[in-house]
Amino acid sequence: QLAHGSSAGAIVSANAVILHGRSLNNTLRAHYIITTGLFTQGKIEEACQAALRVLEELGIRFPSLGAPIDQDTARIELDRTETLLKSLRLEDIMTRTLATDVDDALTFAMRFLWTLCPILYIQKPDMLVLVACRMMQICVNGTLMSEAAVAFAVYSSVLCKLRLRDRSAVCARMAMALLDRFHGKYSHEVLLLLNISIQPYCQPWHACLDSFERASRDATAVGDVVAELFCHSCVTVLYVFSTGSTLQDARSILLNKRETLRSCEHPHFFVPMVYLQILLNLIASDATSCDDVDPTILQGDATN
């Protein structure tokens, strides 16, 4: 239901599973569907609180959303994580025992943790440091799971934001190696995270644009409408502008995806439509048609 854009229906079905579930472990997938559904609907705080509640039941605790994060606490957690990682080689991770059903709780803990990341990235970056560090500690101390690729990508993006770009690049390479190890599972998550952080410092923007297009295709393939939305609204069009492409090229990209994006219930849907309307206005050749238009209001078919 989530993959087909019915987040409300998915939440109803998941609540029914939780109601009849015998334990938390039996209902982790249902809790994750609810959290993802709330985020897709744009109910950001509810999604965050739902994830934090489940994580607390799994023994992973963080300060409440309203509580200030002590800078010293974040620095200590970061230093502790860096100490663990600096003695760790990629080969050490790759040769670990693969996660099994016994590790479901940790696997879902990782998924709940990264659900928090896009919310905290803007609203509470200090807490994002704590979340990224906890993800890495699970990776270092546990069995090998496909979610480790996302964990390294999250941690890399945090290090990049803190201007620790050499360390960020190392973690990005580990994320890509883990992505290959698990045959591209979660590729849209990993590629999106790395391309909005460290990759533009490590390679030409044309390469980043190709990677974003792959991330968008992979997000579509797994039904992650929100990830596809972010690829197109927040980044892809900006890269098209920055790589010397024409306005018509950018217009074609958004027109091809408009109907898919319209199916998304997320309130950030309006962002790609704003970009599209700007492009349509820039391409318009009839200057006299703008005489009676308020230049401070973006008008047109795309934004109506």
C-alpha positions in Angstrom: 0.0 0.0 0.0 2.9 2.4 0.7 4.4 1.6 -2.6 1.2 2.6 -4.3 0.8 5.8 -2.5 -1.7 4.8 0.1 0.1 5.6 3.3 -3.2 6.0 5.2 -4.3 2.5 4.3 -0.9 1.1 5.1 -1.1 2.7 8.6 -4.5 1.2 9.2 -3.3 -2.3 8.2 -0.1 -2.0 10.3 -2.1 -0.9 13.4 -4.3 -4.1 13.0 -1.1 -6.2 13.0 0.2 -4.5 16.2 -3.1 -5.0 17.9 -2.9 -8.7 17.4 0.9 -9.1 17.7 2.3 -11.2 20.5 5.5 -9.2 21.1 7.4 -6.2 20.0 9.7 -8.4 17.7 6.6 -9.7 16.0 5.4 -6.2 15.2 8.6 -4.4 14.3 7.8 -4.4 10.6 4.3 -3.0 11.3 5.7 -0.2 13.5 8.2 0.6 10.7 5.4 0.9 8.2 3.5 3.3 10.5 6.6 5.5 10.9 7.3 5.5 7.2 3.6 6.2 6.4 3.5 9.2 8.8 6.7 10.6 7.3 5.2 10.2 3.8 2.2 12.1 4.9 4.4 14.9 6.1 3.5 14.3 9.8 7.1 14.8 10.7 6.9 15.1 14.4 4.5 12.1 14.8 6.9 10.0 12.6 9.9 11.0 14.8 8.1 10.3 18.0 6.9 6.9 16.7 10.5 5.9 15.8 11.9 7.1 19.2 9.3 5.1 21.1 10.2 1.9 19.3 13.9 2.5 19.7 13.4 3.1 23.4 11.7 -0.3 23.7 14.7 -1.8 21.9 17.0 -0.2 24.5 18.3 2.7 22.4 17.5 6.0 24.1 18.0 9.6 23.0 17.0 12.9 24.5 13.5 14.1 23.7 13.0 16.2 20.6 12.4 19.3 22.7 15.5 18.9 24.9 18.7 20.7 24.0 21.7 18.6 23.0 24.8 19.3 25.0 27.7 20.0 22.6 30.1 18.1 24.8 27.9 15.0 24.7 27.8 15.1 20.9 31.6 15.5 20.7 32.3 12.7 23.2 30.0 10.4 21.2 31.7 11.4 18.0 35.2 10.8 19.4 34.2 7.4 20.8 32.9 6.4 17.4 35.9 7.6 15.5 38.2 5.6 17.9 36.2 2.5 17.1 36.4 3.1 13.3 40.0 4.1 13.0 41.2 0.7 14.0 38.7 -1.0 11.7 39.5 -2.1 8.1 36.9 -2.7 5.4 38.1 -6.4 5.3 37.2 -6.7 9.0 33.6 -5.7 8.3 33.2 -7.7 5.1 34.3 -11.0 6.7 31.9 -10.8 9.6 29.1 -13.3 10.1 26.0 -12.3 8.1 22.9 -11.2 10.1 20.1 -13.7 10.4 16.5 -13.6 11.6 17.9 -13.6 15.2 19.2 -10.1 14.5 15.8 -8.7 13.4 15.7 -6.3 16.3 19.0 -4.7 15.4 18.1 -4.7 11.7 14.9 -2.8 12.4 16.7 -0.5 14.9 18.9 0.6 12.1 15.9 1.3 9.9 14.2 3.3 12.6 17.4 5.2 13.2 17.8 6.2 9.5 14.1 7.2 9.3 15.0 9.9 11.9 17.9 11.2 9.8 16.2 13.4 7.1 14.1 14.9 9.9 17.0 15.7 12.2 19.2 16.9 9.3 17.3 20.1 9.2 15.4 20.3 12.5 18.0 19.1 15.0 21.5 18.5 13.6 23.1 18.0 17.0 20.9 15.0 17.6 21.7 13.7 14.1 25.3 13.3 15.3 24.1 11.1 18.1 21.9 9.0 15.8 24.7 8.5 13.2 27.2 7.5 15.9 24.7 4.9 17.3 24.2 3.4 13.8 28.0 3.1 13.4 28.4 1.5 16.9 25.8 -1.1 15.9 27.7 -1.8 12.7 31.1 -2.2 14.5 29.8 -4.3 17.3 27.3 -6.5 15.5 26.9 -8.9 12.7 27.1 -7.8 9.0 23.8 -6.5 7.7 22.9 -4.8 4.4 21.7 -1.8 6.5 25.4 -1.1 7.2 25.8 0.6 3.8 23.2 3.2 4.8 24.8 3.6 8.3 28.2 4.4 6.7 26.5 6.8 4.3 24.7 8.6 7.1 27.9 8.8 9.1 29.8 10.1 6.1 27.2 12.8 5.5 27.5 13.9 9.1 31.3 14.1 9.0 31.0 16.1 5.8 28.7 18.5 7.4 31.2 18.9 10.3 33.9 19.6 7.6 35.8 16.4 8.4 35.9 15.6 4.7 38.8 13.2 4.6 37.2 10.9 7.1 33.8 11.4 5.3 35.4 10.2 2.0 36.8 7.1 3.7 33.3 6.2 5.1 31.7 7.0 1.7 34.0 4.4 0.1 33.1 1.9 2.7 29.4 2.6 2.1 29.8 2.0 -1.6 31.8 -1.2 -1.0 29.0 -2.5 1.3 26.4 -1.5 -1.3 28.2 -3.8 -3.8 28.5 -6.5 -1.2 24.7 -6.6 -0.9 24.0 -6.3 -4.6 22.8 -2.7 -4.5 20.2 -3.1 -1.7 19.3 0.4 -0.4 21.2 2.0 -3.3 18.7 4.9 -3.5 19.3 5.7 0.1 23.1 5.5 0.0 23.5 7.4 -3.3 21.1 10.2 -2.2 23.0 10.6 1.1 26.4 10.7 -0.5 25.5 12.9 -3.4 24.1 15.6 -1.1 27.2 15.5 1.1 30.7 14.3 0.2 30.5 13.2 -3.4 30.5 16.7 -5.0 33.9 17.2 -3.3 35.3 14.0 -4.7 34.1 13.9 -8.3 32.7 16.1 -11.1 29.1 17.2 -10.8 28.2 15.4 -14.0 29.1 12.1 -12.2 26.9 13.2 -9.3 24.0 13.9 -11.7 24.3 10.4 -13.2 24.3 9.0 -9.6 21.2 10.9 -8.7 19.4 9.6 -11.8 20.3 6.1 -10.7 19.1 6.8 -7.2 15.7 8.1 -8.5 15.3 4.9 -10.7 16.1 2.7 -7.8 13.7 4.6 -5.5 10.9 4.1 -8.1 11.7 0.4 -8.4 11.2 -0.2 -4.6 8.3 2.2 -4.3 10.1 4.8 -2.2 8.2 7.9 -3.4 9.7 10.2 -0.9 13.3 9.4 -1.8 12.3 9.9 -5.5 10.7 13.2 -4.5 13.9 14.5 -2.8 16.1 13.4 -5.8 14.0 15.5 -8.1 12.9 18.4 -6.0 15.9 19.2 -3.9 18.9 18.2 -5.9 18.6 16.8 -9.4 17.3 20.0 -11.0 20.0 22.1 -9.2 22.6 19.8 -10.7 21.1 20.1 -14.2 21.5 23.9 -13.8 25.1 23.5 -12.6 26.3 21.2 -15.4 25.6 23.4 -18.3 22.4 21.7 -19.5 19.6 23.8 -21.1 16.4 24.9 -19.4 14.5 22.6 -21.8 16.5 19.7 -20.5 15.5 20.5 -16.9 11.9 21.0 -18.0 11.8 17.6 -19.6 13.1 15.9 -16.5 10.4 17.4 -14.3 7.6 17.0 -16.9 8.4 13.3 -17.2 8.1 12.8 -13.4 5.3 15.2 -12.7 2.4 12.6 -12.5 4.5 10.3 -10.3 5.4 13.1 -8.0 1.7 14.2 -7.8 0.8 10.9 -6.2 3.0 11.7 -3.2 1.2 12.8 -0.1 4.3 14.5 1.3 3.9 18.3 1.7 7.3 18.8 0.1 5.7 17.7 -3.2 5.2 21.4 -4.0 9.0 21.9 -4.3 9.5 20.2 -7.7 6.4 22.0 -9.0 7.8 25.3 -7.9 11.0 24.4 -9.9 8.9 23.4 -12.9 6.9 26.7 -12.8 10.1 28.7 -12.6 11.4 26.8 -15.7 8.2 27.4 -17.6 8.3 31.1 -16.8 12.0 31.4 -17.8 11.3 29.6 -21.1 8.2 31.6 -22.0 9.0 34.0 -24.9 6.0 36.3 -24.8 7.3 39.1 -22.5 4.1 41.2 -22.9 2.1 38.5 -21.1 3.9 39.4 -17.9 2.8 43.0 -17.8 -0.1 42.4 -15.4 1.5 39.7 -13.3 2.8 40.4 -9.8 6.5 39.3 -9.9 6.4 38.4 -6.2 3.8 35.6 -6.9 4.7 32.5 -8.8 1.7 31.7 -11.0 1.0 29.0 -13.6 -0.4 25.6 -14.2 2.3 23.7 -12.3 1.7 25.6 -9.0 -2.1 25.6 -9.1 
